[in-house]
C-alpha cells in the first residue's frame, strides 16, 4: 500500500510507517516501499494499546530500527523540518 501510495499520490510528500500499529519489521519494509517517516514515541497513547498493540520503542531503538533498514534516522518537528536531538535526553521505555 505504501509503494502504491508513492506512485498514485505524488503530491503527498510524507508517508508514515507507523511502527505502533504494524511493528518494527513491517515498518522497516514500509521504509523500503517509500515511507519517509517511521513514526514517533507517544507520550500517551490509549487507543491502539487498548486494542492490544504490543509494540514498544525508545528513541534509541527507533533510530536503530531505521538504521538496520538502511536509512539514516533524523529527528523532525511537526512541519517535517529537521532538528537536532535535544541534549540530555535519556533512553526510556514509554509504558502506556
VMD Tcl script that builds the backbone (N, CA, C; Angstrom):
set m [mol new atoms 288]
animate dup $m
set s [atomselect $m all]
$s set {name element resname resid chain x y z} {
  {N N UNK 1 A 0.823 -1.182 0.000}
  {CA C UNK 1 A 0.000 0.000 0.000}
  {C C UNK 1 A 0.881 1.265 0.000}
  {N N UNK 2 A 1.985 1.225 0.744}
  {CA C UNK 2 A 2.883 2.380 0.778}
  {C C UNK 2 A 3.456 2.641 -0.624}
  {N N UNK 3 A 3.931 1.597 -1.281}
  {CA C UNK 3 A 4.527 1.765 -2.610}
  {C C UNK 3 A 3.498 2.288 -3.611}
  {N N UNK 4 A 2.303 1.773 -3.555}
  {CA C UNK 4 A 1.250 2.244 -4.459}
  {C C UNK 4 A 0.907 3.701 -4.145}
  {N N UNK 5 A 0.899 4.049 -2.855}
  {CA C UNK 5 A 0.633 5.436 -2.461}
  {C C UNK 5 A 1.682 6.376 -3.032}
  {N N UNK 6 A 2.938 5.950 -3.020}
  {CA C UNK 6 A 4.010 6.783 -3.569}
  {C C UNK 6 A 3.800 7.038 -5.066}
  {N N UNK 7 A 3.299 6.041 -5.763}
  {CA C UNK 7 A 3.072 6.175 -7.203}
  {C C UNK 7 A 1.801 6.984 -7.491}
  {N N UNK 8 A 0.728 6.682 -6.793}
  {CA C UNK 8 A -0.568 7.273 -7.098}
  {C C UNK 8 A -0.802 8.633 -6.455}
  {N N UNK 9 A -0.031 8.965 -5.426}
  {CA C UNK 9 A -0.237 10.225 -4.704}
  {C C UNK 9 A 1.050 11.048 -4.681}
  {N N UNK 10 A 1.540 11.459 -5.842}
  {CA C UNK 10 A 2.824 12.163 -5.885}
  {C C UNK 10 A 2.810 13.505 -5.158}
  {N N UNK 11 A 1.631 14.051 -4.896}
  {CA C UNK 11 A 1.541 15.325 -4.190}
  {C C UNK 11 A 1.661 15.163 -2.667}
  {N N UNK 12 A 1.632 13.936 -2.180}
  {CA C UNK 12 A 1.792 13.678 -0.745}
  {C C UNK 12 A 3.277 13.489 -0.473}
  {N N UNK 13 A 3.877 14.412 0.257}
  {CA C UNK 13 A 5.321 14.372 0.484}
  {C C UNK 13 A 5.733 13.401 1.571}
  {N N UNK 14 A 4.916 13.261 2.610}
  {CA C UNK 14 A 5.323 12.472 3.771}
  {C C UNK 14 A 4.332 11.355 4.058}
  {N N UNK 15 A 4.852 10.145 4.067}
  {CA C UNK 15 A 4.047 8.960 4.362}
  {C C UNK 15 A 4.707 8.233 5.530}
  {N N UNK 16 A 3.913 7.957 6.550}
  {CA C UNK 16 A 4.452 7.360 7.764}
  {C C UNK 16 A 4.289 5.843 7.789}
  {N N UNK 17 A 5.355 5.177 8.224}
  {CA C UNK 17 A 5.314 3.748 8.520}
  {C C UNK 17 A 5.101 3.652 10.023}
  {N N UNK 18 A 3.891 3.555 10.458}
  {CA C UNK 18 A 3.569 3.640 11.880}
  {C C UNK 18 A 3.935 2.358 12.622}
  {N N UNK 19 A 5.113 2.361 13.253}
  {CA C UNK 19 A 5.575 1.186 13.997}
  {C C UNK 19 A 4.597 0.802 15.098}
  {N N UNK 20 A 3.874 1.754 15.639}
  {CA C UNK 20 A 2.954 1.481 16.746}
  {C C UNK 20 A 1.886 0.477 16.346}
  {N N UNK 21 A 1.400 0.588 15.121}
  {CA C UNK 21 A 0.338 -0.313 14.685}
  {C C UNK 21 A 0.849 -1.544 13.944}
  {N N UNK 22 A 1.983 -1.426 13.248}
  {CA C UNK 22 A 2.431 -2.554 12.419}
  {C C UNK 22 A 3.665 -3.274 12.952}
  {N N UNK 23 A 4.367 -2.688 13.913}
  {CA C UNK 23 A 5.562 -3.320 14.462}
  {C C UNK 23 A 6.824 -2.967 13.701}
  {N N UNK 24 A 7.941 -3.355 14.274}
  {CA C UNK 24 A 9.249 -2.984 13.746}
  {C C UNK 24 A 9.504 -3.513 12.332}
  {N N UNK 25 A 9.361 -4.806 12.130}
  {CA C UNK 25 A 9.720 -5.409 10.840}
  {C C UNK 25 A 8.879 -4.845 9.697}
  {N N UNK 26 A 7.590 -4.727 9.899}
  {CA C UNK 26 A 6.722 -4.207 8.846}
  {C C UNK 26 A 6.998 -2.724 8.597}
  {N N UNK 27 A 7.267 -1.969 9.654}
  {CA C UNK 27 A 7.605 -0.547 9.481}
  {C C UNK 27 A 8.902 -0.396 8.684}
  {N N UNK 28 A 9.862 -1.295 8.915}
  {CA C UNK 28 A 11.107 -1.250 8.145}
  {C C UNK 28 A 10.842 -1.538 6.665}
  {N N UNK 29 A 9.967 -2.481 6.374}
  {CA C UNK 29 A 9.595 -2.779 4.986}
  {C C UNK 29 A 8.892 -1.570 4.364}
  {N N UNK 30 A 8.081 -0.879 5.155}
  {CA C UNK 30 A 7.399 0.317 4.657}
  {C C UNK 30 A 8.398 1.392 4.248}
  {N N UNK 31 A 9.503 1.510 4.992}
  {CA C UNK 31 A 10.545 2.458 4.593}
  {C C UNK 31 A 11.103 2.082 3.223}
  {N N UNK 32 A 11.333 0.794 3.018}
  {CA C UNK 32 A 11.822 0.317 1.716}
  {C C UNK 32 A 10.826 0.613 0.605}
  {N N UNK 33 A 9.541 0.613 0.949}
  {CA C UNK 33 A 8.496 0.820 -0.057}
  {C C UNK 33 A 8.222 2.290 -0.341}
  {N N UNK 34 A 8.863 3.190 0.412}
  {CA C UNK 34 A 8.694 4.609 0.110}
  {C C UNK 34 A 8.259 5.493 1.252}
  {N N UNK 35 A 7.957 4.934 2.416}
  {CA C UNK 35 A 7.623 5.779 3.566}
  {C C UNK 35 A 8.872 6.560 3.971}
  {N N UNK 36 A 8.686 7.792 4.400}
  {CA C UNK 36 A 9.836 8.592 4.819}
  {C C UNK 36 A 9.726 9.019 6.285}
  {N N UNK 37 A 8.807 8.399 7.013}
  {CA C UNK 37 A 8.612 8.710 8.424}
  {C C UNK 37 A 8.324 7.408 9.148}
  {N N UNK 38 A 9.104 7.118 10.171}
  {CA C UNK 38 A 8.946 5.868 10.919}
  {C C UNK 38 A 7.890 5.982 12.017}
  {N N UNK 39 A 7.521 7.196 12.366}
  {CA C UNK 39 A 6.623 7.405 13.490}
  {C C UNK 39 A 7.429 7.864 14.690}
  {N N UNK 40 A 6.779 8.090 15.787}
  {CA C UNK 40 A 7.477 8.633 16.947}
  {C C UNK 40 A 7.035 7.945 18.226}
  {N N UNK 41 A 7.688 8.305 19.302}
  {CA C UNK 41 A 7.298 7.796 20.610}
  {C C UNK 41 A 6.093 8.592 21.080}
  {N N UNK 42 A 5.086 7.894 21.535}
  {CA C UNK 42 A 3.888 8.546 22.041}
  {C C UNK 42 A 4.029 8.740 23.549}
  {N N UNK 43 A 3.782 9.944 24.019}
  {CA C UNK 43 A 3.828 10.169 25.460}
  {C C UNK 43 A 2.616 9.556 26.136}
  {N N UNK 44 A 1.488 9.623 25.477}
  {CA C UNK 44 A 0.289 8.973 25.986}
  {C C UNK 44 A -0.523 8.489 24.806}
  {N N UNK 45 A -0.715 7.209 24.716}
  {CA C UNK 45 A -1.458 6.608 23.617}
  {C C UNK 45 A -2.341 5.545 24.231}
  {N N UNK 46 A -3.646 5.677 24.073}
  {CA C UNK 46 A -4.565 4.757 24.724}
  {C C UNK 46 A -5.342 3.872 23.755}
  {N N UNK 47 A -5.619 4.345 22.571}
  {CA C UNK 47 A -6.495 3.629 21.651}
  {C C UNK 47 A -5.843 2.359 21.111}
  {N N UNK 48 A -4.671 2.484 20.486}
  {CA C UNK 48 A -4.017 1.332 19.868}
  {C C UNK 48 A -3.549 0.337 20.933}
  {N N UNK 49 A -3.012 0.826 22.039}
  {CA C UNK 49 A -2.562 -0.087 23.095}
  {C C UNK 49 A -3.746 -0.809 23.735}
  {N N UNK 50 A -4.899 -0.149 23.862}
  {CA C UNK 50 A -6.090 -0.807 24.411}
  {C C UNK 50 A -6.575 -1.926 23.495}
  {N N UNK 51 A -6.281 -1.789 22.202}
  {CA C UNK 51 A -6.655 -2.825 21.243}
  {C C UNK 51 A -5.668 -3.991 21.246}
  {N N UNK 52 A -4.590 -3.861 22.032}
  {CA C UNK 52 A -3.663 -4.972 22.172}
  {C C UNK 52 A -2.339 -4.839 21.453}
  {N N UNK 53 A -2.024 -3.676 20.913}
  {CA C UNK 53 A -0.741 -3.500 20.221}
  {C C UNK 53 A 0.398 -3.639 21.225}
  {N N UNK 54 A 1.303 -4.584 21.003}
  {CA C UNK 54 A 2.368 -4.848 21.972}
  {C C UNK 54 A 3.666 -4.084 21.708}
  {N N UNK 55 A 3.705 -3.262 20.704}
  {CA C UNK 55 A 4.955 -2.650 20.250}
  {C C UNK 55 A 5.407 -1.534 21.178}
  {N N UNK 56 A 6.692 -1.599 21.576}
  {CA C UNK 56 A 7.292 -0.583 22.434}
  {C C UNK 56 A 8.650 -0.201 21.864}
  {N N UNK 57 A 8.958 1.077 21.854}
  {CA C UNK 57 A 10.244 1.567 21.386}
  {C C UNK 57 A 10.741 2.677 22.292}
  {N N UNK 58 A 12.033 2.850 22.301}
  {CA C UNK 58 A 12.662 4.026 22.885}
  {C C UNK 58 A 13.151 4.865 21.717}
  {N N UNK 59 A 13.589 6.081 21.986}
  {CA C UNK 59 A 14.096 6.882 20.876}
  {C C UNK 59 A 15.296 6.193 20.246}
  {N N UNK 60 A 16.105 5.533 21.073}
  {CA C UNK 60 A 17.300 4.863 20.554}
  {C C UNK 60 A 16.931 3.641 19.708}
  {N N UNK 61 A 15.960 2.846 20.148}
  {CA C UNK 61 A 15.588 1.657 19.375}
  {C C UNK 61 A 14.890 2.031 18.069}
  {N N UNK 62 A 14.209 3.176 18.039}
  {CA C UNK 62 A 13.639 3.658 16.776}
  {C C UNK 62 A 14.765 4.004 15.813}
  {N N UNK 63 A 15.781 4.713 16.310}
  {CA C UNK 63 A 16.916 5.066 15.463}
  {C C UNK 63 A 17.629 3.818 14.959}
  {N N UNK 64 A 17.803 2.830 15.819}
  {CA C UNK 64 A 18.469 1.584 15.423}
  {C C UNK 64 A 17.660 0.847 14.368}
  {N N UNK 65 A 16.337 0.812 14.507}
  {CA C UNK 65 A 15.486 0.123 13.535}
  {C C UNK 65 A 15.574 0.795 12.167}
  {N N UNK 66 A 15.614 2.115 12.149}
  {CA C UNK 66 A 15.735 2.850 10.885}
  {C C UNK 66 A 17.089 2.559 10.238}
  {N N UNK 67 A 18.150 2.577 11.043}
  {CA C UNK 67 A 19.492 2.291 10.522}
  {C C UNK 67 A 19.598 0.853 10.027}
  {N N UNK 68 A 19.005 -0.095 10.747}
  {CA C UNK 68 A 19.003 -1.505 10.320}
  {C C UNK 68 A 18.352 -1.663 8.951}
  {N N UNK 69 A 17.349 -0.815 8.671}
  {CA C UNK 69 A 16.660 -0.878 7.377}
  {C C UNK 69 A 17.462 -0.195 6.274}
  {N N UNK 70 A 18.599 0.407 6.626}
  {CA C UNK 70 A 19.458 1.016 5.629}
  {C C UNK 70 A 19.224 2.506 5.415}
  {N N UNK 71 A 18.585 3.143 6.377}
  {CA C UNK 71 A 18.291 4.569 6.252}
  {C C UNK 71 A 18.940 5.333 7.398}
  {N N UNK 72 A 19.058 6.641 7.233}
  {CA C UNK 72 A 19.664 7.476 8.265}
  {C C UNK 72 A 18.557 8.108 9.112}
  {N N UNK 73 A 18.525 7.804 10.404}
  {CA C UNK 73 A 17.498 8.412 11.258}
  {C C UNK 73 A 17.712 9.923 11.384}
  {N N UNK 74 A 16.629 10.653 11.417}
  {CA C UNK 74 A 16.694 12.115 11.547}
  {C C UNK 74 A 15.482 12.577 12.336}
  {N N UNK 75 A 15.711 13.384 13.352}
  {CA C UNK 75 A 14.631 13.950 14.142}
  {C C UNK 75 A 13.982 15.075 13.352}
  {N N UNK 76 A 12.663 15.197 13.446}
  {CA C UNK 76 A 11.922 16.239 12.742}
  {C C UNK 76 A 10.917 16.876 13.690}
  {N N UNK 77 A 10.404 18.045 13.279}
  {CA C UNK 77 A 9.311 18.648 14.026}
  {C C UNK 77 A 8.000 18.356 13.300}
  {N N UNK 78 A 6.911 18.966 13.726}
  {CA C UNK 78 A 5.607 18.679 13.125}
  {C C UNK 78 A 5.473 19.190 11.694}
  {N N UNK 79 A 6.334 20.101 11.300}
  {CA C UNK 79 A 6.313 20.604 9.929}
  {C C UNK 79 A 7.327 19.869 9.040}
  {N N UNK 80 A 7.854 18.767 9.535}
  {CA C UNK 80 A 8.852 17.965 8.820}
  {C C UNK 80 A 10.123 18.747 8.527}
  {N N UNK 81 A 10.494 19.616 9.443}
  {CA C UNK 81 A 11.772 20.308 9.371}
  {C C UNK 81 A 12.750 19.560 10.265}
  {N N UNK 82 A 13.990 19.373 9.776}
  {CA C UNK 82 A 14.987 18.652 10.556}
  {C C UNK 82 A 15.337 19.429 11.818}
  {N N UNK 83 A 15.609 18.685 12.899}
  {CA C UNK 83 A 16.069 19.318 14.131}
  {C C UNK 83 A 17.056 18.408 14.844}
  {N N UNK 84 A 17.834 18.983 15.714}
  {CA C UNK 84 A 18.826 18.236 16.485}
  {C C UNK 84 A 18.147 17.514 17.647}
  {N N UNK 85 A 18.699 16.372 18.006}
  {CA C UNK 85 A 18.214 15.654 19.170}
  {C C UNK 85 A 18.563 16.462 20.412}
  {N N UNK 86 A 17.603 16.739 21.290}
  {CA C UNK 86 A 17.893 17.545 22.482}
  {C C UNK 86 A 18.966 16.910 23.356}
  {N N UNK 87 A 19.854 17.735 23.873}
  {CA C UNK 87 A 20.919 17.259 24.761}
  {C C UNK 87 A 20.304 16.741 26.055}
  {N N UNK 88 A 20.900 15.681 26.604}
  {CA C UNK 88 A 20.466 15.155 27.887}
  {C C UNK 88 A 19.249 14.253 27.836}
  {N N UNK 89 A 18.799 13.920 26.638}
  {CA C UNK 89 A 17.635 13.036 26.556}
  {C C UNK 89 A 18.050 11.634 27.022}
  {N N UNK 90 A 17.247 11.028 27.834}
  {CA C UNK 90 A 17.613 9.713 28.383}
  {C C UNK 90 A 16.757 8.639 27.707}
  {N N UNK 91 A 17.377 7.502 27.480}
  {CA C UNK 91 A 16.654 6.371 26.893}
  {C C UNK 91 A 15.680 5.842 27.932}
  {N N UNK 92 A 14.429 5.688 27.518}
  {CA C UNK 92 A 13.441 5.141 28.408}
  {C C UNK 92 A 12.335 4.492 27.600}
  {N N UNK 93 A 11.713 3.486 28.178}
  {CA C UNK 93 A 10.582 2.836 27.539}
  {C C UNK 93 A 9.320 3.537 28.042}
  {N N UNK 94 A 8.478 3.910 27.128}
  {CA C UNK 94 A 7.232 4.549 27.492}
  {C C UNK 94 A 6.191 3.446 27.686}
  {N N UNK 95 A 5.698 3.299 28.894}
  {CA C UNK 95 A 4.643 2.331 29.176}
  {C C UNK 95 A 3.298 3.045 29.118}
  {N N UNK 96 A 2.383 2.464 28.387}
  {CA C UNK 96 A 1.047 3.077 28.246}
  {C C UNK 96 A 0.168 2.640 29.373}
}
mol reanalyze $m
mol bondsrecalc $m
mol representation Tube
mol addrep $m
